[in-house]
Amino acid sequence: MRRLFLPLLALLTTVQPATAQHYAMPDVPDSIAEPAQRADYAILHYWQRYDFADTTLLRNGHAEQALVEFLGLMPYATERGRNEGIGRWLQQADRNTTACRYFLSQAERYLYHPDSPLRNEQLFRTVLQQSLRLASADAAMQDRSRFLLRLTGRNAVGNKAESFVCETSRGQRLSTDSIQGPLLLICYDPECERCQDLLFSLRYCSPLNLAIKEGRMTVLAVYTGGDEQLWRNTSGDMPAQWLTAIDRTGIGEKMLYDLTAMPVMLLTDSQRRVIMKEPTLQQLTDWLIVRGVGE
């Protein structure tokens, strides 16, 4: 088979299990030349050689590696191809309860875990939605799928971000809806290493600093934990040009935001519609440079 995408090969080398066994992907006809169509074909025919009845594949790394390569193809396919491909995969897996439950747990690991290079909330939601129709999904699994669907559905791109009240380090109580103009919201914990890495990068992001200086962007960094003294002891370390605050609504308890993986970052416009959810620093920088912040 002709290799589909060279970038995919580099990605897969970073996530494949140590005991992985190679899974032979389907041969894509040479008559299909357009990249997205080739990806669609590979996804739709991907599992035709896999034996879902063989549970030994779940223990020797073969099944995990097959899933990693399957998920790695998704960004190159069309939305229709992704949705139909996930449906076919789960329908076949549903013939074996053990295999089906294994693959669903692995899908959560690779598509939802914050450290996974394959993390993709939209794909994960597709898996969750389709899992509700599976015979292998018992009541507990369906309850978890519904819970995760509700949690990941919050603050979707294009929707209005959930409003909440916080108190700034200067003692001012404010609602996120009361802040004028575009807003970069960061939910953080001072003791979270990933949070500190992000905050450090944003502190020295030149396009962001320029937007703040010119009054075209507000940065709101909100502590969402329960140790108020910790927050007061560390709030002075935050950049002076940011709004540093503590949550007074209970956004975690009320599930207004998915705080499973910290930090959480949202970029919203002046009407609080979500422009980007969990953007990378590069994506945020590109948006600031190319599109500006006056929208």
DATAVEN-V468943 format. One record per residue. N is the residue number from 1. RES is the residue in three letters. SS is DSSP state (2 for helix, 1 for strand, 0 for the rest). PSI is psi in whole degrees, 0 to 359 (NA if undefined). NEAR is the number of other C-alpha atoms within 10 Angstrom. Layout:
# DATAVEN-V468943
N,RES,SS,PSI,NEAR / N,RES,SS,PSI,NEAR
This chain:
# DATAVEN-V468943
1,MET,0,138,10 / 2,ARG,0,136,8 / 3,ARG,0,136,10 / 4,LEU,0,305,17 / 5,PHE,0,120,13 / 6,LEU,2,320,8 / 7,PRO,2,329,9 / 8,LEU,2,322,15 / 9,LEU,2,318,13 / 10,ALA,2,321,10 / 11,LEU,2,315,15 / 12,LEU,2,332,18 / 13,THR,0,342,10 / 14,THR,0,348,10 / 15,VAL,0,353,16 / 16,GLN,0,142,18 / 17,PRO,0,152,15 / 18,ALA,0,330,9 / 19,THR,0,19,12 / 20,ALA,0,143,14 / 21,GLN,0,140,16 / 22,HIS,0,136,13 / 23,TYR,0,128,18 / 24,ALA,0,112,13 / 25,MET,0,160,19 / 26,PRO,0,151,16 / 27,ASP,0,124,15 / 28,VAL,0,124,19 / 29,PRO,0,140,12 / 30,ASP,0,340,9 / 31,SER,0,343,7 / 32,ILE,0,108,12 / 33,ALA,0,330,10 / 34,GLU,0,129,8 / 35,PRO,2,315,14 / 36,ALA,2,323,19 / 37,GLN,2,324,16 / 38,ARG,2,318,21 / 39,ALA,2,317,23 / 40,ASP,2,313,23 / 41,TYR,2,314,19 / 42,ALA,2,320,23 / 43,ILE,2,316,27 / 44,LEU,2,332,20 / 45,HIS,0,9,16 / 46,TYR,2,316,23 / 47,TRP,2,11,23 / 48,GLN,2,339,13 / 49,ARG,2,1,11 / 50,TYR,0,137,17 / 51,ASP,0,96,14 / 52,PHE,0,344,21 / 53,ALA,0,343,14 / 54,ASP,0,96,12 / 55,THR,2,350,14 / 56,THR,2,336,12 / 57,LEU,2,339,18 / 58,LEU,2,343,16 / 59,ARG,0,344,10 / 60,ASN,0,10,15 / 61,GLY,0,349,17 / 62,HIS,2,312,18 / 63,ALA,2,318,25 / 64,GLU,2,316,23 / 65,GLN,2,320,23 / 66,ALA,2,318,22 / 67,LEU,2,319,19 / 68,VAL,2,315,20 / 69,GLU,2,324,23 / 70,PHE,2,311,20 / 71,LEU,2,328,21 / 72,GLY,2,339,19 / 73,LEU,2,338,20 / 74,MET,2,316,23 / 75,PRO,2,342,15 / 76,TYR,2,352,18 / 77,ALA,0,172,20 / 78,THR,0,164,15 / 79,GLU,2,319,14 / 80,ARG,2,317,10 / 81,GLY,2,319,20 / 82,ARG,2,312,21 / 83,ASN,2,315,18 / 84,GLU,2,323,15 / 85,GLY,2,318,23 / 86,ILE,2,320,21 / 87,GLY,2,315,18 / 88,ARG,2,318,17 / 89,TRP,2,311,21 / 90,LEU,2,326,22 / 91,GLN,2,320,17 / 92,GLN,2,319,17 / 93,ALA,2,332,24 / 94,ASP,0,348,21 / 95,ARG,0,343,15 / 96,ASN,0,110,18 / 97,THR,2,317,17 / 98,THR,2,314,16 / 99,ALA,2,319,23 / 100,CYS,2,315,23 / 101,ARG,2,324,19 / 102,TYR,2,311,16 / 103,PHE,2,325,20 / 104,LEU,2,320,19 / 105,SER,2,322,11 / 106,GLN,2,326,17 / 107,ALA,2,320,22 / 108,GLU,2,318,18 / 109,ARG,2,315,16 / 110,TYR,2,330,20 / 111,LEU,2,343,22 / 112,TYR,2,335,23 / 113,HIS,0,134,17 / 114,PRO,0,335,15 / 115,ASP,0,359,11 / 116,SER,0,130,13 / 117,PRO,0,349,15 / 118,LEU,0,7,22 / 119,ARG,0,128,18 / 120,ASN,0,102,18 / 121,GLU,2,323,19 / 122,GLN,2,315,14 / 123,LEU,2,319,21 / 124,PHE,2,321,20 / 125,ARG,2,323,21 / 126,THR,2,317,16 / 127,VAL,2,315,22 / 128,LEU,2,315,22 / 129,GLN,2,317,17 / 130,GLN,2,335,15 / 131,SER,2,335,24 / 132,LEU,0,342,18 / 133,ARG,0,4,13 / 134,LEU,0,141,17 / 135,ALA,0,331,13 / 136,SER,0,345,20 / 137,ALA,0,106,18 / 138,ASP,0,184,12 / 139,ALA,2,320,10 / 140,ALA,2,318,9 / 141,MET,2,320,17 / 142,GLN,2,322,18 / 143,ASP,2,318,13 / 144,ARG,2,319,13 / 145,SER,2,317,21 / 146,ARG,2,320,17 / 147,PHE,2,313,13 / 148,LEU,2,327,18 / 149,LEU,2,317,18 / 150,ARG,2,319,14 / 151,LEU,2,312,16 / 152,THR,2,343,19 / 153,GLY,0,349,17 / 154,ARG,0,141,16 / 155,ASN,0,44,22 / 156,ALA,0,153,18 / 157,VAL,0,132,16 / 158,GLY,0,339,14 / 159,ASN,0,165,14 / 160,LYS,1,133,16 / 161,ALA,0,145,25 / 162,GLU,0,133,17 / 163,SER,0,147,15 / 164,PHE,0,165,15 / 165,VAL,1,138,18 / 166,CYS,1,168,24 / 167,GLU,1,125,19 / 168,THR,1,168,18 / 169,SER,0,346,15 / 170,ARG,0,6,9 / 171,GLY,0,9,10 / 172,GLN,0,128,9 / 173,ARG,1,132,15 / 174,LEU,1,155,15 / 175,SER,1,147,13 / 176,THR,2,332,17 / 177,ASP,2,342,16 / 178,SER,2,350,10 / 179,ILE,0,131,14 / 180,GLN,0,142,15 / 181,GLY,0,182,18 / 182,PRO,0,149,23 / 183,LEU,1,133,25 / 184,LEU,1,112,21 / 185,LEU,1,130,20 / 186,ILE,1,120,23 / 187,CYS,1,126,23 / 188,TYR,1,170,25 / 189,ASP,0,128,22 / 190,PRO,0,336,18 / 191,GLU,0,7,11 / 192,CYS,0,119,11 / 193,GLU,2,319,13 / 194,ARG,2,323,15 / 195,CYS,2,315,19 / 196,GLN,2,323,15 / 197,ASP,2,316,11 / 198,LEU,2,314,17 / 199,LEU,2,322,19 / 200,PHE,2,316,13 / 201,SER,2,318,12 / 202,LEU,2,326,18 / 203,ARG,2,326,14 / 204,TYR,0,22,11 / 205,CYS,0,105,15 / 206,SER,2,313,14 / 207,PRO,2,324,17 / 208,LEU,2,317,22 / 209,ASN,2,323,18 / 210,LEU,2,317,13 / 211,ALA,2,321,18 / 212,ILE,2,315,16 / 213,LYS,2,323,12 / 214,GLU,0,2,9 / 215,GLY,0,22,13 / 216,ARG,0,1,18 / 217,MET,0,141,26 / 218,THR,1,137,21 / 219,VAL,1,125,21 / 220,LEU,1,113,21 / 221,ALA,1,116,26 / 222,VAL,1,125,23 / 223,TYR,1,127,24 / 224,THR,0,5,25 / 225,GLY,0,187,17 / 226,GLY,0,3,12 / 227,ASP,0,87,11 / 228,GLU,2,325,13 / 229,GLN,2,321,9 / 230,LEU,2,315,14 / 231,TRP,2,316,21 / 232,ARG,2,326,13 / 233,ASN,2,338,10 / 234,THR,2,348,13 / 235,SER,2,332,21 / 236,GLY,2,347,11 / 237,ASP,2,350,10 / 238,MET,0,155,14 / 239,PRO,0,137,16 / 240,ALA,0,332,9 / 241,GLN,0,357,13 / 242,TRP,0,160,16 / 243,LEU,1,119,18 / 244,THR,1,126,23 / 245,ALA,1,170,25 / 246,ILE,1,139,26 / 247,ASP,1,131,21 / 248,ARG,0,10,16 / 249,THR,0,330,16 / 250,GLY,0,52,17 / 251,ILE,0,333,20 / 252,GLY,0,312,14 / 253,GLU,0,324,10 / 254,LYS,0,2,9 / 255,MET,0,37,14 / 256,LEU,0,331,19 / 257,TYR,0,150,20 / 258,ASP,0,104,19 / 259,LEU,0,20,16 / 260,THR,0,317,13 / 261,ALA,0,120,13 / 262,MET,0,147,17 / 263,PRO,0,169,22 / 264,VAL,1,133,20 / 265,MET,1,131,19 / 266,LEU,1,140,22 / 267,LEU,1,123,22 / 268,THR,1,157,26 / 269,ASP,0,189,21 / 270,SER,0,341,17 / 271,GLN,0,7,15 / 272,ARG,0,20,25 / 273,ARG,1,138,20 / 274,VAL,1,121,22 / 275,ILE,1,316,21 / 276,MET,1,137,20 / 277,LYS,1,122,18 / 278,GLU,0,50,14 / 279,PRO,0,153,15 / 280,THR,0,165,12 / 281,LEU,2,322,13 / 282,GLN,2,318,10 / 283,GLN,2,318,12 / 284,LEU,2,315,19 / 285,THR,2,316,18 / 286,ASP,2,318,13 / 287,TRP,2,317,16 / 288,LEU,2,321,18 / 289,ILE,2,313,14 / 290,VAL,2,315,8 / 291,ARG,2,340,10 / 292,GLY,0,183,14 / 293,VAL,0,21,20 / 294,GLY,0,4,12 / 295,GLU,0,NA,11
